[in-house]
């Protein structure tokens, strides 16, 4: 998908001018494709996009990778193996007062720049770029919707096609990753399968534990469509659930619903967290909800805005993020229900719509 990268760069330059930033340096990471359409190879060879507050940007790229570079409204300097790209970049930047650098610029390159351009102020580019990136264009939301709908199709297949009991978390994760691609993603981004007591660890890495009858299984997974991410979580139970499992899942489902229903322009990010968290606190499980309610999503799986107490930014149409409350009971099990939503002109635009109930699997 091709966007108006020239306009995006001009908007960035406007923000730089207002903030007194003389130059920005983008490298590996998602800012580079957002502003240029090019995804750099994350190797020891420097790729850098130097954006002045005014004027034409310059792309520094290894000569052997230059054929991958799409055309754009910028100059190109293909550097050769016998050149020092950091020195070339520093010479090009000249004598800036403040430089914004991409969050993923490798430290070895940043340290090299700082030694060649000393006594300058260096700031994180995300403080500027997030102002643009968190407000998605319609085409971006279309890709996010396609990715979310693909994960919904995976979830529809799970009860009939994925065997849980007697298999390892790792094997089940492989089934999910395969179906993610089958249903239209360009690639699987991650798969988290956490069974039984492992479900009490929100970022459990699927391993060799064999899933057993009676286990609650947290299934968190996603992929990438046109560079844009999906991220969804549903919680299943192997066989008949216990009363406690039903109770906890019901509380999380109600918290997820409260969070989604609170989404509207002008509502602060922290108020979405408060709406979901209140349900869990009122049910007596507040100490077991140990993470924020959500995170932004787009070219990165986690990006601005964040739904957490203290993040007072008001929602605007085009912002996209997860709503993912959870309860994690150490030594027992965990439950999380996660959906990707967008803030629409009047309220929530639900990108994920798959069944949120406690589904029994075999």
C-alpha positions as CSV (number, residue, x, y, z in Angstrom):
1,X,0.0,0.0,0.0
2,X,1.4,3.4,-1.0
3,X,0.7,6.5,1.1
4,X,1.5,10.2,0.6
5,X,4.9,10.0,2.2
6,X,5.9,13.5,1.0
7,X,3.0,15.1,3.0
8,X,3.9,13.0,6.0
9,X,7.5,14.4,5.9
10,X,6.2,17.9,5.5
11,X,4.0,17.5,8.6
12,X,7.0,16.1,10.5
13,X,9.1,19.1,9.5
14,X,6.3,21.4,10.7
15,X,6.4,19.7,14.1
16,X,10.2,19.9,14.2
17,X,10.1,23.7,13.5
18,X,7.6,24.3,16.3
19,X,9.8,22.3,18.7
20,X,13.1,23.8,17.7
21,X,14.4,20.6,16.3
22,X,17.0,21.1,13.5
23,X,17.3,17.6,12.2
24,X,15.8,14.1,12.6
25,X,17.5,10.8,12.0
26,X,15.4,7.8,11.2
27,X,16.8,4.3,10.9
28,X,15.5,0.7,11.5
29,X,12.1,0.6,13.1
30,X,8.6,1.7,12.0
31,X,9.2,5.4,11.6
32,X,11.2,4.8,8.5
33,X,8.5,3.0,6.5
34,X,5.9,5.4,7.8
35,X,7.7,8.4,6.3
36,X,9.3,6.7,3.2
37,X,7.6,3.4,2.5
38,X,11.0,1.7,2.9
39,X,11.7,-1.0,5.6
40,X,15.4,-1.1,6.3
41,X,17.3,-4.4,6.9
42,X,18.3,-4.5,10.5
43,X,22.0,-5.2,10.0
44,X,25.3,-3.8,11.1
45,X,25.2,-1.6,8.0
46,X,23.7,1.8,8.7
47,X,20.6,2.9,6.9
48,X,19.5,6.4,7.9
49,X,17.0,9.0,6.7
50,X,18.1,12.5,7.6
51,X,15.3,15.0,7.7
52,X,16.1,18.7,8.0
53,X,13.6,21.1,9.6
54,X,13.5,22.7,6.1
55,X,14.6,21.3,2.8
56,X,15.0,17.9,1.1
57,X,15.7,14.8,3.2
58,X,18.6,12.5,2.4
59,X,18.6,8.7,2.6
60,X,21.9,7.1,3.5
61,X,21.8,3.4,2.4
62,X,24.3,0.7,1.8
63,X,25.0,0.5,-1.9
64,X,24.2,-3.2,-2.0
65,X,20.8,-2.5,-0.6
66,X,20.0,0.6,-2.7
67,X,18.1,-1.4,-5.4
68,X,15.4,-2.2,-2.7
69,X,14.7,1.5,-2.1
70,X,11.5,2.8,-3.6
71,X,11.4,6.1,-5.4
72,X,10.6,9.1,-3.1
73,X,10.9,12.8,-2.7
74,X,14.4,12.6,-1.1
75,X,18.0,12.5,-2.2
76,X,19.9,9.2,-1.9
77,X,23.5,8.6,-0.9
78,X,24.4,4.9,-1.5
79,X,27.5,4.4,0.6
80,X,30.2,1.8,-0.2
81,X,32.0,-0.7,2.0
82,X,35.1,1.4,2.2
83,X,33.3,4.5,3.5
84,X,32.3,5.4,7.1
85,X,28.5,6.0,6.9
86,X,28.4,7.6,10.4
87,X,31.0,10.1,9.3
88,X,29.1,10.8,6.1
89,X,25.9,11.3,8.1
90,X,27.5,13.5,10.6
91,X,29.0,15.7,7.9
92,X,25.6,16.0,6.2
93,X,23.9,17.0,9.5
94,X,26.5,19.8,9.9
95,X,26.1,21.7,13.2
96,X,22.5,21.2,14.4
97,X,21.4,22.4,17.8
98,X,18.9,19.7,18.5
99,X,18.6,16.3,16.8
100,X,15.7,13.9,17.1
101,X,16.7,10.3,16.6
102,X,14.5,7.3,15.9
103,X,13.8,5.1,18.9
104,X,15.4,2.1,17.2
105,X,18.6,3.7,16.0
106,X,21.3,1.4,17.2
107,X,23.4,2.7,20.1
108,X,26.7,2.2,18.2
109,X,25.5,4.6,15.5
110,X,24.1,7.1,18.0
111,X,27.3,7.1,20.0
112,X,29.3,7.6,16.8
113,X,27.1,10.6,15.9
114,X,27.4,12.1,19.3
115,X,31.2,11.9,19.3
116,X,31.3,13.6,15.9
117,X,28.7,16.3,16.8
118,X,29.4,16.9,20.5
119,X,27.6,19.2,22.9
120,X,24.2,19.0,21.2
121,X,20.8,18.0,22.5
122,X,19.5,14.6,21.4
123,X,15.8,13.8,21.8
124,X,13.6,10.8,21.0
125,X,11.9,11.1,17.6
126,X,8.8,9.3,18.9
127,X,8.0,12.4,20.9
128,X,7.3,14.0,17.5
129,X,6.3,11.2,15.2
130,X,3.7,9.8,17.6
131,X,1.7,13.0,17.1
132,X,1.2,11.9,13.5
133,X,1.3,8.1,13.7
134,X,-1.3,7.7,16.5
135,X,-3.9,9.3,14.3
136,X,-4.5,6.8,11.5
137,X,-5.4,7.6,8.0
138,X,-8.5,5.7,6.5
139,X,-6.2,3.5,4.5
140,X,-4.3,2.5,7.6
141,X,-7.5,1.6,9.4
142,X,-8.5,-0.5,6.4
143,X,-5.4,-2.6,6.8
144,X,-5.8,-2.9,10.5
145,X,-9.4,-3.9,10.0
146,X,-8.4,-6.6,7.4
147,X,-5.8,-7.9,9.9
148,X,-8.4,-8.0,12.7
149,X,-11.0,-9.7,10.6
150,X,-8.4,-12.4,9.7
151,X,-7.8,-13.1,13.4
152,X,-11.5,-13.3,13.9
153,X,-11.6,-16.0,11.2
154,X,-8.9,-17.9,13.0
155,X,-10.9,-17.8,16.2
156,X,-13.9,-19.2,14.4
157,X,-11.9,-22.2,13.3
158,X,-10.3,-23.0,16.7
159,X,-13.0,-25.1,18.4
160,X,-13.3,-27.4,15.4
161,X,-9.7,-27.5,14.2
162,X,-7.4,-27.2,17.1
163,X,-6.9,-30.0,19.6
164,X,-5.8,-28.8,23.0
165,X,-5.8,-31.7,25.5
166,X,-2.7,-33.9,25.4
167,X,-0.7,-31.5,23.3
168,X,2.0,-29.0,24.3
169,X,1.6,-25.2,24.3
170,X,4.3,-25.0,21.7
171,X,2.5,-27.3,19.3
172,X,-0.8,-25.5,19.7
173,X,1.0,-22.2,19.0
174,X,2.2,-23.7,15.7
175,X,-1.5,-24.3,14.7
176,X,-2.4,-20.7,15.4
177,X,0.6,-19.3,13.5
178,X,-0.3,-21.4,10.5
179,X,-3.9,-20.4,10.5
180,X,-2.9,-16.7,10.8
181,X,-1.2,-16.9,7.5
182,X,-3.9,-19.1,6.0
183,X,-6.5,-16.5,6.8
184,X,-4.7,-13.6,5.0
185,X,-1.9,-12.3,7.0
186,X,1.5,-11.7,5.3
187,X,3.2,-13.3,8.3
188,X,2.5,-14.4,11.9
189,X,3.8,-11.7,14.4
190,X,3.6,-13.7,17.6
191,X,1.7,-16.5,19.3
192,X,1.3,-16.8,23.0
193,X,-0.4,-20.0,24.4
194,X,-0.5,-20.1,28.2
195,X,-2.3,-23.1,29.8
196,X,-3.4,-23.7,33.4
197,X,-1.1,-21.9,35.9
198,X,1.0,-20.6,33.1
199,X,-2.0,-18.3,32.2
200,X,-1.3,-16.3,35.3
201,X,1.8,-14.9,33.5
202,X,0.6,-12.4,30.9
203,X,3.6,-12.8,28.6
204,X,4.2,-16.5,29.1
205,X,6.3,-18.0,26.3
206,X,4.6,-21.2,25.0
207,X,6.6,-24.2,26.0
208,X,6.5,-27.9,26.7
209,X,3.7,-28.0,29.2
210,X,1.0,-30.5,28.1
211,X,-2.5,-29.1,28.2
212,X,-4.8,-31.1,30.4
213,X,-8.6,-31.5,30.8
214,X,-9.9,-28.6,33.0
215,X,-7.2,-26.2,31.9
216,X,-8.0,-22.6,31.1
217,X,-5.9,-21.6,28.1
218,X,-5.1,-18.0,27.2
219,X,-4.5,-17.6,23.4
220,X,-3.0,-14.3,22.4
221,X,-1.8,-14.0,18.8
222,X,-1.4,-11.7,15.8
223,X,0.1,-11.2,12.4
224,X,0.9,-8.5,9.8
225,X,-1.1,-7.2,6.8
226,X,0.6,-4.6,4.6
227,X,2.9,-3.8,7.5
228,X,0.0,-3.3,10.0
229,X,-0.5,-5.6,13.0
230,X,-3.3,-7.6,14.5
231,X,-3.4,-8.6,18.1
232,X,-6.3,-10.5,19.7
233,X,-6.7,-12.6,22.8
234,X,-9.4,-15.1,23.7
235,X,-9.5,-17.6,26.6
236,X,-10.7,-21.2,26.2
237,X,-11.4,-24.0,28.6
238,X,-10.6,-27.7,28.0
239,X,-13.8,-29.5,28.9
240,X,-16.4,-28.3,31.4
241,X,-15.4,-25.1,33.3
242,X,-15.6,-24.8,37.0
243,X,-17.8,-22.2,38.7
244,X,-14.7,-20.1,39.6
245,X,-13.4,-20.2,36.0
246,X,-16.9,-19.1,34.8
247,X,-16.9,-16.3,37.4
248,X,-13.5,-14.9,36.5
249,X,-14.1,-15.1,32.8
250,X,-17.4,-13.3,33.2
251,X,-15.8,-10.5,35.1
252,X,-13.1,-10.0,32.4
253,X,-15.7,-10.2,29.7
254,X,-17.7,-7.4,31.4
255,X,-14.5,-5.3,31.8
256,X,-13.7,-5.7,28.2
257,X,-17.2,-4.6,27.3
258,X,-17.0,-1.6,29.6
259,X,-13.7,-0.5,28.1
260,X,-15.0,-0.8,24.5
261,X,-18.2,1.0,25.3
262,X,-16.3,3.9,26.9
263,X,-14.5,4.7,23.7
264,X,-15.5,8.1,22.1
265,X,-13.8,11.3,20.9
266,X,-12.8,13.5,23.8
267,X,-12.6,10.7,26.4
268,X,-9.2,10.4,27.9
269,X,-7.0,7.3,27.5
270,X,-6.9,6.9,31.3
271,X,-10.7,6.9,31.4
272,X,-10.9,3.8,29.2
273,X,-8.5,2.1,31.7
274,X,-10.7,3.3,34.6
275,X,-13.9,2.0,33.0
276,X,-12.4,-1.5,32.5
277,X,-10.5,-1.6,35.7
278,X,-13.5,-0.6,37.8
279,X,-15.4,-3.7,36.8
280,X,-12.5,-5.9,38.0
281,X,-11.9,-4.0,41.2
282,X,-15.6,-4.0,42.1
283,X,-15.6,-7.8,41.6
284,X,-12.8,-8.1,44.1
285,X,-10.0,-9.0,41.7
286,X,-8.3,-5.6,41.4
287,X,-4.9,-6.8,42.6
288,X,-4.8,-9.4,39.9
289,X,-5.2,-7.0,37.0
290,X,-1.5,-6.2,36.7
291,X,-1.1,-4.4,33.4
292,X,-2.6,-1.4,31.5
293,X,-5.9,-1.8,29.7
294,X,-4.5,-1.3,26.2
295,X,-1.9,0.0,23.8
296,X,-1.9,1.6,20.4
297,X,-1.3,-0.5,17.3
298,X,-0.3,0.1,13.7
299,X,3.1,-0.4,12.0
300,X,4.2,-1.5,15.5
301,X,2.4,-4.0,17.7
302,X,2.7,-1.6,20.6
303,X,2.7,2.2,20.0
304,X,1.0,5.3,21.2
305,X,-1.6,5.9,22.6
306,X,-1.5,3.8,25.8
307,X,-4.6,3.2,28.0
308,X,-3.3,3.6,31.5
309,X,-3.9,5.8,34.6
310,X,-2.0,9.1,34.1
311,X,-2.2,9.1,30.3
312,X,-4.6,12.0,29.9
313,X,-4.5,12.3,26.2
314,X,-8.1,12.7,24.8
315,X,-9.1,10.2,22.1
316,X,-9.6,11.4,18.6
317,X,-11.1,9.8,15.5
318,X,-8.5,7.5,13.9
319,X,-6.7,6.4,17.0
320,X,-6.5,2.6,17.1
321,X,-5.7,0.5,20.2
322,X,-6.3,-2.7,22.1
323,X,-8.8,-3.1,25.0
324,X,-7.4,-6.1,26.9
325,X,-8.3,-6.4,30.6
326,X,-7.2,-9.5,32.4
327,X,-7.2,-11.3,35.7
328,X,-4.2,-13.5,36.7
329,X,-4.4,-15.8,39.6
330,X,-1.0,-17.1,40.6
331,X,-0.8,-20.9,40.7
332,X,-4.3,-21.2,39.2
333,X,-5.0,-19.7,35.8
334,X,-5.4,-16.5,33.9
335,X,-8.1,-14.9,31.7
336,X,-7.6,-12.1,29.2
337,X,-9.9,-10.9,26.5
338,X,-8.4,-8.5,23.9
339,X,-9.9,-6.7,21.0
340,X,-8.5,-4.0,18.6
341,X,-10.8,-1.0,18.2
342,X,-10.7,2.4,16.6
343,X,-12.1,5.6,17.9
344,X,-14.8,6.6,15.4
345,X,-16.4,10.0,14.9
346,X,-19.1,9.2,17.5
347,X,-17.9,6.2,19.4
348,X,-16.1,2.9,19.2
349,X,-15.4,1.2,15.8
350,X,-14.8,-2.5,16.7
351,X,-12.2,-4.1,14.4
352,X,-12.4,-7.4,16.2
353,X,-15.8,-9.0,16.7
354,X,-15.1,-12.6,17.4
355,X,-17.1,-14.4,20.2
356,X,-15.9,-13.3,23.6
357,X,-17.6,-16.1,25.6
358,X,-15.8,-18.9,27.5
359,X,-15.6,-21.5,24.7
360,X,-15.1,-25.1,25.6
361,X,-12.5,-27.0,23.5
362,X,-11.3,-30.6,23.5
